[in-house]
C-alpha cells in the first residue's frame, strides 16, 4: 500500500473518522455536507422528472 504523507490506510481512516465524528463540530460539518448533498440531489431529480414529463407547448403559445 502506498504511503501518502506518512499515513497508511488504517491510520488515514482513523484520522478521517476522528476528524468527522471525534467532536461535535466535525459531526455537524458532516451533517451539513450530507444534508446539502441530499437537498441538491432532490432538486436535480425533481428537475429531471419535470423535464422528462413536460408536454410540448401548444400552437397558440
N, CA, C and O atoms as CSV, one atom per row, in Angstrom:
chain,resi,resn,atom,element,x,y,z
A,1,UNK,N,N,0.845,-1.178,0.000
A,1,UNK,CA,C,0.000,0.000,0.000
A,1,UNK,C,C,0.891,1.243,0.000
A,1,UNK,O,O,1.810,1.340,0.812
A,2,UNK,N,N,0.632,2.183,-0.892
A,2,UNK,CA,C,1.471,3.387,-0.914
A,2,UNK,C,C,1.240,4.253,0.319
A,2,UNK,O,O,0.130,4.346,0.843
A,3,UNK,N,N,2.308,4.874,0.756
A,3,UNK,CA,C,2.230,5.745,1.927
A,3,UNK,C,C,2.100,7.181,1.447
A,3,UNK,O,O,2.947,7.673,0.701
A,4,UNK,N,N,1.037,7.853,1.876
A,4,UNK,CA,C,0.783,9.239,1.480
A,4,UNK,C,C,0.914,10.106,2.728
A,4,UNK,O,O,0.195,9.909,3.707
A,5,UNK,N,N,1.819,11.050,2.689
A,5,UNK,CA,C,2.056,11.965,3.809
A,5,UNK,C,C,2.348,11.213,5.104
A,5,UNK,O,O,1.953,11.654,6.183
A,6,UNK,N,N,3.031,10.090,5.001
A,6,UNK,CA,C,3.406,9.346,6.188
A,6,UNK,C,C,2.272,8.560,6.806
A,6,UNK,O,O,2.429,8.044,7.912
A,7,UNK,N,N,1.130,8.446,6.138
A,7,UNK,CA,C,-0.007,7.721,6.691
A,7,UNK,C,C,-0.242,6.453,5.891
A,7,UNK,O,O,-0.114,6.448,4.667
A,8,UNK,N,N,-0.585,5.387,6.584
A,8,UNK,CA,C,-1.036,4.186,5.887
A,8,UNK,C,C,-2.554,4.215,5.836
A,8,UNK,O,O,-3.177,5.127,6.380
A,9,UNK,N,N,-3.149,3.231,5.192
A,9,UNK,CA,C,-4.596,3.220,5.024
A,9,UNK,C,C,-5.357,3.173,6.331
A,9,UNK,O,O,-6.370,3.857,6.483
A,10,UNK,N,N,-4.879,2.366,7.293
A,10,UNK,CA,C,-5.612,2.221,8.549
A,10,UNK,C,C,-5.558,3.518,9.341
A,10,UNK,O,O,-6.585,3.982,9.838
A,11,UNK,N,N,-4.387,4.102,9.464
A,11,UNK,CA,C,-4.268,5.338,10.230
A,11,UNK,C,C,-4.992,6.483,9.543
A,11,UNK,O,O,-5.531,7.372,10.202
A,12,UNK,N,N,-5.001,6.459,8.213
A,12,UNK,CA,C,-5.712,7.505,7.488
A,12,UNK,C,C,-7.212,7.407,7.754
A,12,UNK,O,O,-7.883,8.427,7.918
A,13,UNK,N,N,-7.739,6.182,7.798
A,13,UNK,CA,C,-9.157,6.006,8.097
A,13,UNK,C,C,-9.461,6.470,9.517
A,13,UNK,O,O,-10.480,7.121,9.750
A,14,UNK,N,N,-8.596,6.146,10.459
A,14,UNK,CA,C,-8.794,6.611,11.833
A,14,UNK,C,C,-8.743,8.132,11.900
A,14,UNK,O,O,-9.503,8.751,12.645
A,15,UNK,N,N,-7.850,8.733,11.122
A,15,UNK,CA,C,-7.751,10.191,11.089
A,15,UNK,C,C,-9.058,10.814,10.605
A,15,UNK,O,O,-9.567,11.757,11.211
A,16,UNK,N,N,-9.605,10.272,9.492
A,16,UNK,CA,C,-10.841,10.841,8.953
A,16,UNK,C,C,-12.026,10.580,9.873
A,16,UNK,O,O,-12.887,11.447,10.022
A,17,UNK,N,N,-12.089,9.404,10.494
A,17,UNK,CA,C,-13.190,9.122,11.416
A,17,UNK,C,C,-13.107,10.040,12.633
A,17,UNK,O,O,-14.129,10.526,13.118
A,18,UNK,N,N,-11.898,10.276,13.121
A,18,UNK,CA,C,-11.740,11.192,14.246
A,18,UNK,C,C,-12.076,12.616,13.831
A,18,UNK,O,O,-12.671,13.367,14.605
A,19,UNK,N,N,-11.699,12.991,12.614
A,19,UNK,CA,C,-11.993,14.335,12.134
A,19,UNK,C,C,-13.492,14.536,11.959
A,19,UNK,O,O,-14.018,15.598,12.290
A,20,UNK,N,N,-14.183,13.523,11.441
A,20,UNK,CA,C,-15.615,13.658,11.175
A,20,UNK,C,C,-16.448,13.516,12.441
A,20,UNK,O,O,-17.362,14.306,12.675
A,21,UNK,N,N,-16.137,12.508,13.265
A,21,UNK,CA,C,-17.009,12.181,14.387
A,21,UNK,C,C,-16.322,12.325,15.736
A,21,UNK,O,O,-16.879,11.919,16.756
A,22,UNK,N,N,-15.131,12.890,15.760
A,22,UNK,CA,C,-14.405,12.994,17.013
A,22,UNK,C,C,-14.943,14.067,17.937
A,22,UNK,O,O,-14.818,13.954,19.156
A,23,UNK,N,N,-15.538,15.104,17.375
A,23,UNK,CA,C,-16.120,16.150,18.213
A,23,UNK,C,C,-17.392,16.651,17.545
A,23,UNK,O,O,-17.703,16.262,16.419
A,24,UNK,N,N,-18.113,17.499,18.230
A,24,UNK,CA,C,-19.413,17.941,17.727
A,24,UNK,C,C,-19.276,18.829,16.494
A,24,UNK,O,O,-20.162,18.833,15.639
A,25,UNK,N,N,-18.181,19.580,16.388
A,25,UNK,CA,C,-18.001,20.448,15.222
A,25,UNK,C,C,-17.816,19.607,13.964
A,25,UNK,O,O,-18.412,19.905,12.929
A,26,UNK,N,N,-17.003,18.567,14.041
A,26,UNK,CA,C,-16.805,17.687,12.897
A,26,UNK,C,C,-18.080,16.967,12.509
A,26,UNK,O,O,-18.375,16.813,11.324
A,27,UNK,N,N,-18.838,16.524,13.500
A,27,UNK,CA,C,-20.091,15.831,13.219
A,27,UNK,C,C,-21.094,16.765,12.563
A,27,UNK,O,O,-21.759,16.383,11.600
A,28,UNK,N,N,-21.207,17.982,13.073
A,28,UNK,CA,C,-22.154,18.934,12.486
A,28,UNK,C,C,-21.731,19.327,11.079
A,28,UNK,O,O,-22.585,19.515,10.212
A,29,UNK,N,N,-20.431,19.454,10.833
A,29,UNK,CA,C,-20.000,19.801,9.479
A,29,UNK,C,C,-20.318,18.673,8.512
A,29,UNK,O,O,-20.710,18.932,7.374
A,30,UNK,N,N,-20.157,17.424,8.941
A,30,UNK,CA,C,-20.517,16.303,8.076
A,30,UNK,C,C,-22.021,16.261,7.844
A,30,UNK,O,O,-22.457,15.960,6.732
A,31,UNK,N,N,-22.821,16.553,8.854
A,31,UNK,CA,C,-24.275,16.580,8.670
A,31,UNK,C,C,-24.680,17.683,7.701
A,31,UNK,O,O,-25.590,17.493,6.894
A,32,UNK,N,N,-24.017,18.830,7.771
A,32,UNK,CA,C,-24.319,19.922,6.839
A,32,UNK,C,C,-23.946,19.520,5.413
A,32,UNK,O,O,-24.708,19.774,4.480
A,33,UNK,N,N,-22.791,18.900,5.239
A,33,UNK,CA,C,-22.362,18.481,3.905
A,33,UNK,C,C,-23.317,17.433,3.343
A,33,UNK,O,O,-23.724,17.532,2.186
A,34,UNK,N,N,-23.679,16.436,4.137
A,34,UNK,CA,C,-24.591,15.386,3.673
A,34,UNK,C,C,-25.969,15.962,3.395
A,34,UNK,O,O,-26.596,15.607,2.397
A,35,UNK,N,N,-26.456,16.855,4.271
A,35,UNK,CA,C,-27.757,17.483,4.042
A,35,UNK,C,C,-27.779,18.318,2.777
A,35,UNK,O,O,-28.759,18.299,2.033
A,36,UNK,N,N,-26.704,19.049,2.532
A,36,UNK,CA,C,-26.614,19.853,1.310
A,36,UNK,C,C,-26.608,18.964,0.077
A,36,UNK,O,O,-27.271,19.269,-0.914
A,37,UNK,N,N,-25.865,17.873,0.132
A,37,UNK,CA,C,-25.830,16.941,-0.993
A,37,UNK,C,C,-27.214,16.352,-1.255
A,37,UNK,O,O,-27.629,16.245,-2.408
A,38,UNK,N,N,-27.929,15.969,-0.201
A,38,UNK,CA,C,-29.270,15.407,-0.376
A,38,UNK,C,C,-30.233,16.443,-0.936
A,38,UNK,O,O,-31.068,16.117,-1.780
A,39,UNK,N,N,-30.129,17.678,-0.482
A,39,UNK,CA,C,-31.009,18.734,-0.978
A,39,UNK,C,C,-30.753,19.006,-2.459
A,39,UNK,O,O,-31.696,19.101,-3.244
A,40,UNK,N,N,-29.494,19.131,-2.841
A,40,UNK,CA,C,-29.160,19.372,-4.245
A,40,UNK,C,C,-29.591,18.185,-5.103
A,40,UNK,O,O,-30.091,18.373,-6.212
A,41,UNK,N,N,-29.402,16.970,-4.603
A,41,UNK,CA,C,-29.806,15.784,-5.358
A,41,UNK,C,C,-31.311,15.736,-5.554
A,41,UNK,O,O,-31.783,15.366,-6.628
A,42,UNK,N,N,-32.073,16.107,-4.528
A,42,UNK,CA,C,-33.530,16.077,-4.671
A,42,UNK,C,C,-34.000,17.140,-5.657
A,42,UNK,O,O,-34.902,16.879,-6.453
A,43,UNK,N,N,-33.411,18.327,-5.621
A,43,UNK,CA,C,-33.763,19.355,-6.612
A,43,UNK,C,C,-33.410,18.891,-8.028
A,43,UNK,O,O,-34.182,19.114,-8.960
A,44,UNK,N,N,-32.261,18.255,-8.193
A,44,UNK,CA,C,-31.859,17.769,-9.516
A,44,UNK,C,C,-32.803,16.677,-10.004
A,44,UNK,O,O,-33.177,16.661,-11.176
A,45,UNK,N,N,-33.191,15.764,-9.114
A,45,UNK,CA,C,-34.111,14.694,-9.502
A,45,UNK,C,C,-35.473,15.267,-9.874
A,45,UNK,O,O,-36.087,14.812,-10.839
A,46,UNK,N,N,-35.956,16.260,-9.125
A,46,UNK,CA,C,-37.242,16.880,-9.442
A,46,UNK,C,C,-37.177,17.605,-10.787
A,46,UNK,O,O,-38.120,17.539,-11.576
A,47,UNK,N,N,-36.070,18.294,-11.045
A,47,UNK,CA,C,-35.903,18.991,-12.322
A,47,UNK,C,C,-35.908,17.998,-13.480
A,47,UNK,O,O,-36.570,18.226,-14.493
A,48,UNK,N,N,-35.171,16.897,-13.333
A,48,UNK,CA,C,-35.131,15.882,-14.388
A,48,UNK,C,C,-36.512,15.272,-14.585
A,48,UNK,O,O,-36.925,15.032,-15.720
A,49,UNK,N,N,-37.230,15.019,-13.492
A,49,UNK,CA,C,-38.586,14.469,-13.589
A,49,UNK,C,C,-39.501,15.420,-14.355
A,49,UNK,O,O,-40.258,14.989,-15.224
A,50,UNK,N,N,-39.433,16.711,-14.035
A,50,UNK,CA,C,-40.287,17.687,-14.717
A,50,UNK,C,C,-39.922,17.810,-16.195
A,50,UNK,O,O,-40.810,17.949,-17.036
A,51,UNK,N,N,-38.648,17.761,-16.521
A,51,UNK,CA,C,-38.229,17.865,-17.918
A,51,UNK,C,C,-38.680,16.635,-18.703
A,51,UNK,O,O,-39.148,16.758,-19.834
A,52,UNK,N,N,-38.542,15.460,-18.113
A,52,UNK,CA,C,-38.911,14.237,-18.827
A,52,UNK,C,C,-40.424,14.123,-19.031
A,52,UNK,O,O,-40.864,13.514,-20.006
A,53,UNK,N,N,-41.222,14.692,-18.139
A,53,UNK,CA,C,-42.679,14.579,-18.236
A,53,UNK,C,C,-43.334,15.833,-18.796
A,53,UNK,O,O,-44.559,15.948,-18.763
A,54,UNK,N,N,-42.558,16.764,-19.302
A,54,UNK,CA,C,-43.127,18.010,-19.829
A,54,UNK,C,C,-43.800,17.745,-21.168
A,54,UNK,O,O,-43.314,16.964,-21.985
A,55,UNK,N,N,-44.922,18.411,-21.369
A,55,UNK,CA,C,-45.632,18.317,-22.640
A,55,UNK,C,C,-45.159,19.452,-23.543
A,55,UNK,O,O,-44.827,20.529,-23.049
A,56,UNK,N,N,-45.122,19.231,-24.845
A,56,UNK,CA,C,-44.695,20.315,-25.735
A,56,UNK,C,C,-45.719,21.448,-25.733
A,56,UNK,O,O,-46.907,21.199,-25.526
A,57,UNK,N,N,-45.284,22.683,-25.957
A,57,UNK,CA,C,-46.226,23.810,-25.950
A,57,UNK,C,C,-47.206,23.716,-27.115
A,57,UNK,O,O,-46.905,23.132,-28.155
A,58,UNK,N,N,-48.384,24.304,-26.918
A,58,UNK,CA,C,-49.406,24.303,-27.966
A,58,UNK,C,C,-49.082,25.357,-29.009
A,58,UNK,O,O,-48.203,26.195,-28.808
A,59,UNK,N,N,-49.799,25.309,-30.127
A,59,UNK,CA,C,-49.530,26.228,-31.235
A,59,UNK,C,C,-49.786,27.683,-30.858
A,59,UNK,O,O,-49.052,28.564,-31.305
A,60,UNK,N,N,-50.784,27.951,-30.066
A,60,UNK,CA,C,-51.151,29.333,-29.754
A,60,UNK,C,C,-50.219,30.011,-28.770
A,60,UNK,O,O,-50.348,31.215,-28.551
A,61,UNK,N,N,-49.308,29.307,-28.183
A,61,UNK,CA,C,-48.457,29.905,-27.146
A,61,UNK,C,C,-47.127,30.339,-27.697
A,61,UNK,O,O,-46.293,30.861,-26.957
